């Protein structure tokens, strides 16, 4: 009765989708919004986060509530929420909160701050946008409509303290550098509009560090180091999505961020290490990387806005990436030149990598990475 579908992953693994019967939505939303956090002596670290997900496409609300509780027991103080314009505002001025109220309610219940990913740029893809907007080019995006929509979202969800409006931004401009000034102006105007209404919200763009390094795109990051922070996702992989680094080498790559961006706060939006031996991962290397990642964080904490691990729990294979992802009523096709490429070989490895990037197995047994993650947060606190 309470079963609903949750967490379809878009392209670079960033889509949150919940499909839930209408008669259940009202009950559940009221339940979570009215719920207060249980008294606890645990101190949450608001700078450390987890992407909290479901192990399968179908899960009961009670089960997902428990997953949130278990993930939050690590001591994290934030998570990512992925919202898309065509889902949240399918009709101009009319908002559908059925999906977002539940996930935001779970975050609030567990005392988690939220980094909101609101997709204007999604790698090579723009949007997805609602039908009433159409499919605008970059210079056709109405900044006033964008500001108004973000204002409504941020006014409703006070747990959001950071907003990212472009992800894998380097892929959008890799072959379109002439559009960089267009986006610089768009971002600046949106930034100013949001700051007038929500001065405490931190706003930035995100880049895939592994792609920036592998494809020599550092200059694009420098040109688009806009806003309050510059965020990065990171996987220790080559162009085939296979792990080709040691944990030590991965930390060296992370340190390159401070050379690329010397004068702004850095957000680590999605950091991961897969345990799939299909892509050369395993439990020990993941645990080792987590230990070294927290040492890196401790050495650079003053320069870091937040650090979020992708993800809490493994997912069923082939549920993490497909060539064609549907968000609301729009289908996004993975094209050539993106991190996934067009090769079945590459996409297969991306699926294996992403679906096994959790620190807990599908059957909810803790990996050694979970114990390391939890221990390191406790040491920070």
DRENSE-184379 format. One record per residue (C-alpha): x, y, z; residue number from 1; residue in one letter. Coordinates in pm, whole numbers, plus 50000, padded with zeros to 5 digits. Last residue first. Example, Ala and Ser with C-alpha at 12.3 -4.5 7.8 and 13.67 -1.06 7.14 Angstrom:
BEGIN
[pt [51367,49894,50714],2,'S']
[pt [51230,49550,50780],1,'A']
// end
This chain:
BEGIN
[pt [53336,51629,51622],381,'X']
[pt [53606,51568,51364],380,'X']
[pt [53696,51232,51523],379,'X']
[pt [53331,51132,51515],378,'X']
[pt [53321,51215,51146],377,'X']
[pt [53626,50995,51084],376,'X']
[pt [53477,50702,51273],375,'X']
[pt [53153,50716,51074],374,'X']
[pt [53330,50719,50740],373,'X']
[pt [53572,50443,50843],372,'X']
[pt [53290,50221,50965],371,'X']
[pt [53097,50288,50646],370,'X']
[pt [53403,50217,50430],369,'X']
[pt [53440,49874,50593],368,'X']
[pt [53110,49790,50428],367,'X']
[pt [52794,49783,50637],366,'X']
[pt [52530,49528,50547],365,'X']
[pt [52212,49683,50413],364,'X']
[pt [52109,49409,50166],363,'X']
[pt [52205,49651,49888],362,'X']
[pt [52547,49700,50051],361,'X']
[pt [52645,50002,50265],360,'X']
[pt [52927,50244,50188],359,'X']
[pt [52774,50311,49848],358,'X']
[pt [52960,50348,49519],357,'X']
[pt [52845,50010,49388],356,'X']
[pt [52562,50129,49163],355,'X']
[pt [52774,50420,49041],354,'X']
[pt [53075,50217,48926],353,'X']
[pt [52883,49929,48772],352,'X']
[pt [52652,50166,48589],351,'X']
[pt [52946,50375,48469],350,'X']
[pt [53114,50058,48352],349,'X']
[pt [52816,49957,48143],348,'X']
[pt [52793,50310,48005],347,'X']
[pt [53155,50294,47884],346,'X']
[pt [53117,49957,47713],345,'X']
[pt [52784,50057,47563],344,'X']
[pt [52977,50342,47400],343,'X']
[pt [52812,50677,47344],342,'X']
[pt [53012,50883,47592],341,'X']
[pt [52929,50864,47961],340,'X']
[pt [53129,51166,48072],339,'X']
[pt [52971,51363,47791],338,'X']
[pt [53127,51389,47447],337,'X']
[pt [52870,51178,47272],336,'X']
[pt [52513,51196,47392],335,'X']
[pt [52306,51069,47683],334,'X']
[pt [51945,51127,47589],333,'X']
[pt [51717,51315,47827],332,'X']
[pt [51348,51226,47813],331,'X']
[pt [51099,51484,47932],330,'X']
[pt [50760,51430,48095],329,'X']
[pt [50888,51416,48452],328,'X']
[pt [51253,51335,48419],327,'X']
[pt [51307,51038,48187],326,'X']
[pt [51659,50911,48135],325,'X']
[pt [51771,50766,47803],324,'X']
[pt [52111,50600,47784],323,'X']
[pt [52067,50445,48125],322,'X']
[pt [52248,50509,48453],321,'X']
[pt [52196,50401,48814],320,'X']
[pt [51937,50124,48788],319,'X']
[pt [52155,49896,48575],318,'X']
[pt [52284,49712,48883],317,'X']
[pt [52060,49738,49189],316,'X']
[pt [52173,50019,49413],315,'X']
[pt [52443,50053,49678],314,'X']
[pt [52375,50258,49990],313,'X']
[pt [52498,50590,50129],312,'X']
[pt [52638,50762,49817],311,'X']
[pt [52816,50981,49700],310,'X']
[pt [52998,51148,49990],309,'X']
[pt [52937,51516,50057],308,'X']
[pt [53204,51768,50159],307,'X']
[pt [53102,52125,50239],306,'X']
[pt [53228,52485,50214],305,'X']
[pt [53597,52390,50219],304,'X']
[pt [53878,52646,50254],303,'X']
[pt [53890,52642,50635],302,'X']
[pt [53879,52262,50632],301,'X']
[pt [54196,52219,50429],300,'X']
[pt [54413,51992,50645],299,'X']
[pt [54113,51825,50806],298,'X']
[pt [53954,51765,50466],297,'X']
[pt [54268,51598,50333],296,'X']
[pt [54277,51374,50639],295,'X']
[pt [53910,51305,50575],294,'X']
[pt [53984,51205,50217],293,'X']
[pt [54276,50987,50329],292,'X']
[pt [54050,50780,50553],291,'X']
[pt [53779,50767,50285],290,'X']
[pt [54035,50659,50025],289,'X']
[pt [54159,50373,50242],288,'X']
[pt [53805,50252,50304],287,'X']
[pt [53730,50258,49931],286,'X']
[pt [54060,50080,49854],285,'X']
[pt [53976,49809,50109],284,'X']
[pt [53621,49750,49990],283,'X']
[pt [53713,49697,49624],282,'X']
[pt [53731,49881,49293],281,'X']
[pt [53884,49783,48960],280,'X']
[pt [53579,49869,48745],279,'X']
[pt [53425,49519,48753],278,'X']
[pt [53574,49483,49103],277,'X']
[pt [53290,49711,49215],276,'X']
[pt [53375,49889,49543],275,'X']
[pt [53325,50235,49397],274,'X']
[pt [53496,50548,49529],273,'X']
[pt [53293,50866,49552],272,'X']
[pt [53287,51242,49605],271,'X']
[pt [52971,51431,49512],270,'X']
[pt [52937,51805,49586],269,'X']
[pt [53280,51881,49728],268,'X']
[pt [53233,52255,49776],267,'X']
[pt [53535,52482,49754],266,'X']
[pt [53552,52835,49900],265,'X']
[pt [53710,53087,49668],264,'X']
[pt [54053,53243,49610],263,'X']
[pt [54290,52975,49482],262,'X']
[pt [54060,52797,49236],261,'X']
[pt [54274,52600,48986],260,'X']
[pt [54564,52558,49229],259,'X']
[pt [54329,52477,49516],258,'X']
[pt [54155,52219,49301],257,'X']
[pt [54486,52045,49228],256,'X']
[pt [54473,51909,49583],255,'X']
[pt [54191,51679,49480],254,'X']
[pt [54418,51527,49216],253,'X']
[pt [54685,51452,49477],252,'X']
[pt [54413,51293,49690],251,'X']
[pt [54329,51061,49402],250,'X']
[pt [54693,50961,49363],249,'X']
[pt [54706,50852,49727],248,'X']
[pt [54383,50655,49695],247,'X']
[pt [54537,50475,49396],246,'X']
[pt [54413,50580,49058],245,'X']
[pt [54282,50406,48746],244,'X']
[pt [53926,50328,48851],243,'X']
[pt [53730,50248,48535],242,'X']
[pt [53483,50498,48394],241,'X']
[pt [53612,50449,48037],240,'X']
[pt [53751,50805,48030],239,'X']
[pt [53961,50729,48339],238,'X']
[pt [53837,50711,48696],237,'X']
[pt [53903,50836,49047],236,'X']
[pt [53552,50988,49072],235,'X']
[pt [53498,51351,49168],234,'X']
[pt [53219,51607,49184],233,'X']
[pt [53325,51966,49230],232,'X']
[pt [53174,52285,49366],231,'X']
[pt [53296,52643,49331],230,'X']
[pt [53180,52873,49610],229,'X']
[pt [53005,53205,49670],228,'X']
[pt [52929,53292,49308],227,'X']
[pt [53136,53240,48996],226,'X']
[pt [53439,53029,48909],225,'X']
[pt [53317,53013,48548],224,'X']
[pt [53627,53136,48366],223,'X']
[pt [53859,52939,48596],222,'X']
[pt [53655,52623,48550],221,'X']
[pt [53669,52666,48174],220,'X']
[pt [54046,52715,48190],219,'X']
[pt [54086,52388,48378],218,'X']
[pt [53945,52190,48086],217,'X']
[pt [54238,51958,48016],216,'X']
[pt [54025,51657,47920],215,'X']
[pt [54137,51417,48195],214,'X']
[pt [54179,51695,48453],213,'X']
[pt [53845,51869,48399],212,'X']
[pt [53681,51531,48351],211,'X']
[pt [53808,51402,48686],210,'X']
[pt [53712,51732,48850],209,'X']
[pt [53349,51714,48738],208,'X']
[pt [53233,52074,48776],207,'X']
[pt [52968,52238,48995],206,'X']
[pt [52833,52592,48996],205,'X']
[pt [52766,52824,49291],204,'X']
[pt [52520,52983,49532],203,'X']
[pt [52528,53028,49911],202,'X']
[pt [52195,53129,50065],201,'X']
[pt [52224,53383,50347],200,'X']
[pt [52104,53681,50141],199,'X']
[pt [51774,53516,50044],198,'X']
[pt [51555,53772,49863],197,'X']
[pt [51819,54014,49738],196,'X']
[pt [52069,53729,49713],195,'X']
[pt [51839,53541,49478],194,'X']
[pt [51818,53827,49229],193,'X']
[pt [52191,53902,49246],192,'X']
[pt [52282,53540,49178],191,'X']
[pt [52031,53517,48894],190,'X']
[pt [52182,53825,48731],189,'X']
[pt [52539,53702,48774],188,'X']
[pt [52453,53354,48650],187,'X']
[pt [52294,53486,48333],186,'X']
[pt [52584,53724,48265],185,'X']
[pt [52847,53453,48310],184,'X']
[pt [52632,53216,48106],183,'X']
[pt [52636,53445,47803],182,'X']
[pt [53009,53516,47851],181,'X']
[pt [53075,53136,47840],180,'X']
[pt [52877,53091,47518],179,'X']
[pt [53185,53130,47294],178,'X']
[pt [53337,52836,47483],177,'X']
[pt [53093,52600,47317],176,'X']
[pt [53290,52281,47257],175,'X']
[pt [53385,52220,47620],174,'X']
[pt [53118,52462,47738],173,'X']
[pt [52840,52225,47844],172,'X']
[pt [53087,51955,47952],171,'X']
[pt [53267,52198,48189],170,'X']
[pt [52943,52261,48376],169,'X']
[pt [52927,51907,48506],168,'X']
[pt [52642,52050,48714],167,'X']
[pt [52484,52394,48690],166,'X']
[pt [52234,52554,48929],165,'X']
[pt [52398,52461,49260],164,'X']
[pt [52226,52599,49570],163,'X']
[pt [52347,52603,49932],162,'X']
[pt [52163,52666,50261],161,'X']
[pt [51846,52463,50208],160,'X']
[pt [51687,52384,50546],159,'X']
[pt [51449,52676,50499],158,'X']
[pt [51242,52490,50243],157,'X']
[pt [50932,52686,50142],156,'X']
[pt [51097,53025,50087],155,'X']
[pt [51384,52854,49906],154,'X']
[pt [51146,52686,49661],153,'X']
[pt [50941,53001,49596],152,'X']
[pt [51255,53210,49548],151,'X']
[pt [51403,52948,49314],150,'X']
[pt [51095,52977,49094],149,'X']
[pt [51103,53357,49093],148,'X']
[pt [51475,53368,49017],147,'X']
[pt [51435,53128,48723],146,'X']
[pt [51139,53321,48583],145,'X']
[pt [51338,53644,48611],144,'X']
[pt [51642,53483,48442],143,'X']
[pt [51443,53384,48134],142,'X']
[pt [51660,53128,47954],141,'X']
[pt [51696,53227,47588],140,'X']
[pt [52070,53294,47600],139,'X']
[pt [52134,52932,47690],138,'X']
[pt [51901,52803,47423],137,'X']
[pt [51542,52751,47524],136,'X']
[pt [51355,52420,47509],135,'X']
[pt [50995,52505,47595],134,'X']
[pt [50913,52728,47889],133,'X']
[pt [50554,52608,47927],132,'X']
[pt [50674,52252,47868],131,'X']
[pt [50885,52267,48183],130,'X']
[pt [51265,52273,48149],129,'X']
[pt [51519,51990,48168],128,'X']
[pt [51740,52187,48172],127,'X']
[pt [52023,52230,47924],126,'X']
[pt [52207,51907,47845],125,'X']
[pt [52581,51871,47782],124,'X']
[pt [52647,51836,48155],123,'X']
[pt [52325,51924,48333],122,'X']
[pt [52290,52301,48306],121,'X']
[pt [51982,52465,48451],120,'X']
[pt [51939,52188,48704],119,'X']
[pt [51845,52276,49058],118,'X']
[pt [52086,52092,49288],117,'X']
[pt [52003,52188,49645],116,'X']
[pt [52262,52134,49919],115,'X']
[pt [52047,52059,50219],114,'X']
[pt [52099,52090,50594],113,'X']
[pt [52017,51778,50790],112,'X']
[pt [51842,51768,51128],111,'X']
[pt [51702,51416,51071],110,'X']
[pt [51337,51527,51051],109,'X']
[pt [51444,51813,50825],108,'X']
[pt [51608,51576,50577],107,'X']
[pt [51306,51346,50580],106,'X']
[pt [51072,51639,50527],105,'X']
[pt [51282,51763,50236],104,'X']
[pt [51246,51420,50075],103,'X']
[pt [50873,51408,50132],102,'X']
[pt [50795,51769,50049],101,'X']
[pt [51000,51742,49726],100,'X']
[pt [50792,51473,49561],99,'X']
[pt [50439,51596,49624],98,'X']
[pt [50535,51964,49604],97,'X']
[pt [50389,52026,49259],96,'X']
[pt [50395,52399,49193],95,'X']
[pt [50158,52612,48989],94,'X']
[pt [50300,52946,48869],93,'X']
[pt [50359,52819,48517],92,'X']
[pt [50245,52458,48494],91,'X']
[pt [50491,52171,48549],90,'X']
[pt [50663,52367,48830],89,'X']
[pt [50851,52112,49049],88,'X']
[pt [50888,51840,48785],87,'X']
[pt [50981,52056,48487],86,'X']
[pt [51218,52262,48703],85,'X']
[pt [51418,51970,48834],84,'X']
[pt [51506,51904,49195],83,'X']
[pt [51803,51706,49329],82,'X']
[pt [51846,51709,49707],81,'X']
[pt [52193,51663,49852],80,'X']
[pt [52256,51580,50217],79,'X']
[pt [52370,51756,50532],78,'X']
[pt [52478,51723,50894],77,'X']
[pt [52649,51385,50895],76,'X']
[pt [52704,51217,51232],75,'X']
[pt [52696,50856,51109],74,'X']
[pt [52350,50815,51266],73,'X']
[pt [52215,51019,50974],72,'X']
[pt [52255,50722,50740],71,'X']
[pt [52058,50497,50977],70,'X']
[pt [51778,50748,51023],69,'X']
[pt [51754,50814,50650],68,'X']
[pt [51745,50440,50580],67,'X']
[pt [51473,50403,50846],66,'X']
[pt [51254,50661,50673],65,'X']
[pt [51316,50474,50349],64,'X']
[pt [51194,50151,50502],63,'X']
[pt [50885,50311,50651],62,'X']
[pt [50807,50475,50322],61,'X']
[pt [50819,50140,50149],60,'X']
[pt [51066,50076,49870],59,'X']
[pt [51055,50032,49495],58,'X']
[pt [51331,50146,49260],57,'X']
[pt [51598,49972,49464],56,'X']
[pt [51878,50042,49711],55,'X']
[pt [51724,50378,49809],54,'X']
[pt [51931,50693,49841],53,'X']
[pt [52097,50925,50089],52,'X']
[pt [52370,51138,49931],51,'X']
[pt [52586,51189,50238],50,'X']
[pt [52714,51508,50397],49,'X']
[pt [52988,51671,50603],48,'X']
[pt [52984,52049,50653],47,'X']
[pt [52686,52043,50889],46,'X']
[pt [52861,51809,51134],45,'X']
[pt [52584,51661,51346],44,'X']
[pt [52634,51633,51720],43,'X']
[pt [52472,51329,51874],42,'X']
[pt [52307,51384,52212],41,'X']
[pt [51969,51301,52075],40,'X']
[pt [51613,51415,52113],39,'X']
[pt [51405,51294,51823],38,'X']
[pt [51349,51535,51543],37,'X']
[pt [51001,51672,51504],36,'X']
[pt [50740,51530,51271],35,'X']
[pt [50480,51772,51139],34,'X']
[pt [50638,51796,50796],33,'X']
[pt [50697,51422,50785],32,'X']
[pt [50343,51313,50867],31,'X']
[pt [50179,51587,50665],30,'X']
[pt [50380,51487,50360],29,'X']
[pt [50299,51121,50414],28,'X']
[pt [49923,51163,50445],27,'X']
[pt [49897,51403,50153],26,'X']
[pt [50117,51194,49927],25,'X']
[pt [49938,50863,49997],24,'X']
[pt [49617,50963,49822],23,'X']
[pt [49815,51088,49525],22,'X']
[pt [49999,50761,49469],21,'X']
[pt [50376,50811,49467],20,'X']
[pt [50641,50850,49201],19,'X']
[pt [50959,50982,49353],18,'X']
[pt [51248,51103,49140],17,'X']
[pt [51587,51238,49248],16,'X']
[pt [51827,51285,48966],15,'X']
[pt [52203,51337,48972],14,'X']
[pt [52388,51030,48861],13,'X']
[pt [52590,51195,48588],12,'X']
[pt [52319,51101,48338],11,'X']
[pt [52009,51116,48560],10,'X']
[pt [51961,50863,48844],9,'X']
[pt [51608,50744,48919],8,'X']
[pt [51558,50765,49294],7,'X']
[pt [51226,50645,49427],6,'X']
[pt [50923,50443,49334],5,'X']
[pt [50653,50409,49598],4,'X']
[pt [50517,50133,49819],3,'X']
[pt [50275,50243,50091],2,'X']
[pt [50000,50000,50000],1,'X']
// end
